[in-house]
Amino acid sequence: MTRSCPVPSRPAWRYENGRGSSHQQQVTCYPFKDVNNWWIVKDPGRHQLVVSNPPRPVRHGDIVQLVHGMTTRFLNTHDVAAPLSPHSQEVSCYVDYNISMPAQNLWRLDIVNRESDGEIWKTILSEVRLVHVNTSAILKLSGAHLPDWGFRQLEVVGEKPLRGYHESMVWNVEEHRYGQSQEQKERELELHTPTQIDISRNLSFMARFSELQWRMLTVKAEDSEHKYSSTPLDWVTLDTNIAYWLHPKTSAQIHLLGNLVIWASASLATLVYTLLFFWYLLRRRRNIHDLPDDAWLRWVSAGTLCAGGWAVNYLPFFLMEKTLFLYHYLPALTFQILLLPVVLQHISEHLCRSQLQRSLFSALVVAWYSSACHMFNMLRPLTYGDRSLSPSELMALRWKDSWDILIRKY
């Protein structure tokens, strides 16, 4: 099967976050073909790896086992946390001597496009999901790069489809072979031949720089879906977060999670500025000058810098076809926050006509500032990870259903 290959079995280790692995043969992905990509689709009811005559096709809904061609170990997943994805299951090739963990290597074939290409598993045409029989987890490419012990390759996990299905759960077979041993030896020789790379081009620094920038703008990260990826629309309403760290023993954790009060106020300031700008501009076209020329110039300059900076750093993401995360919004958010005091000062000086209005507005600003500080204090455990919280306390801080707060199962 394409996109997946096992890393050779390694001694026992501990992940960087302190959790232990199952000590079995890890399964990873990398973007080229070699002999480690060979998988044998086996009928669980047969012990021999022999193709029947005539061959029996594999169909949608069949229960199969996947045997790694080079090591003859079975593709397996179990209730052990994946190295970089705490909520997902580790995917490995089962090692017989690990008697503490029984083999769980049965997979159900789910052909996604069977309505157009039939219920028989076909090379290239069929798009399949592999559903683990014991746990209902789906074989998935998480998109995370493993540390040095995983050779920086991509993590493969078993994930239960709580958020629906994604293209990273879909797999296909590029080449299907069964035959005599001589053909297998020829195939091994072909795959062990190194890829030829064109090094004849002698590009200048500017040419290489321009090519790099162009590739960054045009690359399509089709296989880089990530657990915490998001869309630009999710950023404005803070419907997403990123979990960076979970304590190996307690529930202390660190997230990229914004202050809801500041986040909403910054967006509101941008909206208020835009409406006031066009209102003033329309009235000035009718020769009605609500603001003196110097105040109008400062208002326009602040908008050009702050609102323009927000637009330049935010709107281009709608045109990008790559994996996006919440932190991509931080430069745009900075410009919005800079615009916030400009709008507050303008309202106080030019829209509050009487002393009573100014006093009421000042009181609202104090209340707003107090609520922002209160919000910071409440979310502090998720921002700095300075103390552990109980499951009920963690759920109380999950103010949006889309926030992924890590709750450890004891």
N, C-alpha and C positions, 0 to 999 in steps of 0.2 A: 504494500500500500504506500502511496506517496505521502510525503510530509511527515513520516514518523520513522524513527530508528532508535534502537536501544543503545544507550551508553553502556560499555562493558561493566560487569559487576564489580563493585568496589567494596573495601572493608567498611566496617561500621563507622559512621560519622554522626555529627550533630550539625543541624542547620545553624545559620548565623543567629537566628532568633532563639536558639536554645532547645528547640524540639528535636527529637530523635527521628531518624528515618526507620523504615522497616528492614534495612540492610539488604534489600533485594536489588535486582538489576533495574536501574532507572531507564525510563523511556523518554526520549526527547525528540525534538524536530530540528532539521536544518534544511536549507533550500536547494539541495542538490541530491542527485541519485548516486548511490553506491550499493555494495552488496548488503549493507546493514538495513537497507529498505525492503528486503525480501521478507514477506510474510506468507505463511501457508494457511489457507482457510481449511479447517478440519471439521469434520462431522463428529460431534461429541460421542456418538454411538459407535464409532469405529476406532480401533486402537492403532491400526496401521496407517501410515501416511502414503497411501496408494490411491491413485485416481481410478475410479471404477470405469468400466468399459461397457456401454458408452458413458461419458462423464455425466454426472447428475448436476444440473445447474443449481446455484444458490438463489433462493427466492426471498422476496420480502416476507419478514416475519420468522424466517428460519433462525434457529439457535445454533451458533457456531463457536468454535474456538480458533484463536489466532496464534499460530506457532511461529516464533521468530526463526527465520531460515538458518541463520549462522550459529545460534546457540541452542536451538530446539526447545526454548522455554516459552511458556504460555503467557499471553498478554493478560494482566491481572489488575484489579483495583480492589481496594478495601477501605475500611473506615480508619485510615491514617491520613493526617493532614498533608497536603501537597507542600513542597518546599517553600514556595513563594505565595501560595494562595491558601490561607488558613481555612477558608470555608469550603474548599474543594478537596476531593480525595486524591491521594497519591496513586499514580499509574505506574506499574512496574511489570517486570517479567518474573513470574513466580520462581523462587528458589526452593528446591525440595527440602533442604536441611532446616529451613525455618519452620519447625513443627508447631511453634506457638501461634502461627497464622495459617489456617487452612486455605487451600487454593480457592479463589473465586474468579474463575476464568471463563464463564459462559457469557456470551454476548448475543443480543437479539439484533438482527439486521433490519433496519428501517430505511427503505428506499424512498427518499423525499420526493423525487420527480417521477414516481411510478405511473402517474396518470398520462404522462407524455412519452415515457420510454419503457413502459412495461414493468412487470414485477420480477423479472429476472435480473440479477446483478450482472451488469455489463461493464466492460473496460471503457474508461473515459466517460461514456454517456451517463452512467448511473451516479447519482449523488446520494450518498448513504450516511445515516447516523448509526453509530454502534451503541446500543443501550445495554448497560450492565444488568444482568438478570437479577443478581442478589440485591443490589442497592438502587436500581433504576437510574443510576448516574449515567451521563452521556459522555463519551470520549470527546475531549475538547482541547483545542490549542488555546492556552491562556494568554499568550502574547508576551509573557514575562521572560526575560533572559536569566538563565541560571548562573550562579557564581562560577568561579574557576574550576571547582570540582565537577561541574557539568559542562565545561568547555564553552561557556557563554552561549549554549544552545537554547532553544525555546522550550519552555515548560509545557508538558502535556498533563492534563488533569482529568478527573472524572467529576462532572458537575451535574447536580440535579437541576432540572429546568424550571427553577422558581420564577425566573424573569422571562420565560418564553425561550424560543429557539433563536440561534444566531448562526451566521454562515461559518463561524469558527468551529461549529459542531459537525460540519458536513465534510465528508472525505470522499475521495475517489481513487480508482486504480488506474495508473497510466499504462501498465503493461501486465499481461497475464500469460504465464507460460507453464506448461507441464509437458514433460518429455523425457528423453534419455539423458544419462549423466554427461555425455560428451557436450550436449547443448548447454548444460549448466556450467561446465568448465569454460566454454567460450564466453558465456555471459559474464562470469566472474572476471575473466581477463579484460573484457570490454569495460566493465565498470571500474576496475582498478586503474585504468589508464587515466593519467591526470588530465584535467581540462586545459585546453590550450587558451592562453590569454594573449591578446594583441598588445605588445609593448612597443610597437614600431612608431606610435605617435609621439612626437616631440612637441608638447604643448608648452606655451609660455605660462607664466604665473597667472596673468589676467585671464587667459583662455581656460586654464584649469579652474580658477575661481568662478568664472562665469558659468562653466559647465556644472560645477557643484551647486551653485545657487539655482540654476534651472532645474536640476534633478530634484532638489529639495522642494521646489514649488510644484512639480508635475508628478512626483512619485505617487503611486497608489498603494497604500498599505493594506492590501486585501486580507492578509493573514495576520494583522497586528491588532486585532480586536482585544481589548483589555477589560478586565473586570471593572475598572474605575474610569473607563473612557466615557465621554459625554459629548453633548452637542452645544453649540454656542447659545441656544435658547435656554439650556439648563443653567448656564452661568448667571444670567441676569436675575433669575428667581432663586438662585442657590438651591437647586433641586438635586445637587450632586455633591459628593465629598470624596476624599481620597484617604484611605487608611495606610499610614506609613509604618507603624510599629505597634506590636502587641507584646507585652511582657510575657516571658516564657512560662511564668507560674501564676501571675495574678491577672486581673482584667485591666490593668493600667495600659493605656494606648494613646497614640498620637495620630491626629487626623489633620488634614488640610480642610478646615471648615470655617467659613467666614462668620463674622458678627452680623446677625440678621438685621439689627437696627441700622448699622452703618451701611450694609449692603443695600437695603431698601431706600435709605435716605439718599445715598449717592445716585441711585437710579432716579429717584423723585426729583433731585436737584437738576439733573440733566433734562428731565422732562419740563420742569418749571422754567429753566433757562430758555429752552427752545421755544416754548409758547410765548414767553415774554419778549423774546427777541423778535419773533415775527409780528407780534402785536405792536411793538414800538416801531418796527420797520414799516408796517402798513400805515400807521398814523403819521410817520414822518413823510411818507409819500403824499399824504394829504396836507402836508405843511403844519402838522400838529406836533410840537416838540415837547414831549413829556419830560425829557431829560436834557440838561445842559449839554453843550457839545463836548466838553471835557469828560463828563460822566458817561455820555454815550460812547465815546472813544474807548474809555476803560472797559465798559461793558462788552463792546465788540472784541476788544483785544483778549479779554479773559475767555470769551467764548471760543475765539479762534484757537487759543492755546489749549484749553481744557476740553471743551466739547469736541473740537477737531482732533485733539490727541486721542480721545476716547474712540471716535469713529475710525481713525486710521489704525488703531491697535485692536479693534474688535471686528469690524465689518468684513475684512478680508478672510476671516475664518469660515465664513459661509461658502466661500469658493474653494476651500481646500478639501481634498479627498484623502486625508490622512487621519490617523488616530489622534483625537483631541482630548485634553484633560482640563480640569478646572484651573490649574495654574497658568494656562495660556491666557486667561482673562485678567490676571493680576496687573499687567501694565496698563490696560484700559481702565481698570478699576481705580488705579492710582490717579489718573486724570479726572475721573469722576469725583473722587474725594477732594481733590484740589479745587474743584468747582463748587463744592458744598459751602465753604465759608464765603465765597463770592456771592452766591445767591442769598445766603442769610444776611449778609451785610446790606445787600441791595434792598431786600424787603424791609429791613429795619430803617434805612435812611430815606427810601423813596416811596414806599407803599404804606408805611404806617404814618398816618397823617397827624394823629394827636399823641399826647404823652400817655394817655391811657392805652392806646393801641400798642405803643412801644413797650410799655410795662407788661402787657399781656403777652406780647411776642417774646420778650425776654424770659418770662416765666416758662413759656413753652420750650424755649431753647434749653433752659436748665433742666426741665423734665426730660427732654430728649437726650441730653448728655447723661443724665442719671440712668436712664433706661439702657443706654449703650454700655455704661460701666457695669450695670447689673447683668446684662447679657454676657459681657466678657467674663465676669466672675462665675456665671453658671456653666459656661462652656469651657472654662479653664482646664478641667481634668482631661477633656478630649483634645485640647490644644497643646498642652505641655506634658501630659502623661505623668503628672506629679503625684497622683494618688489613685488607688484602686477603687472601683465602684462595684456595687452589687448589681446583679442582673436587672432588678427592678429600677435602680437608679439609672442604669444605662438606657433602659427602655423609656424612662421619663425624659431623657435628653434627646430621644429620637423624635423630634418635632415634625419631621416630614417622613412619609413612608419611603421615599426614595433614598433617604440617608442609610448608609450601610454601617451600622455600629456593630462592632465585634463583640459577641457574647460567648464566653468560653463555656464549653460543656464539661461539667465536672463529673 
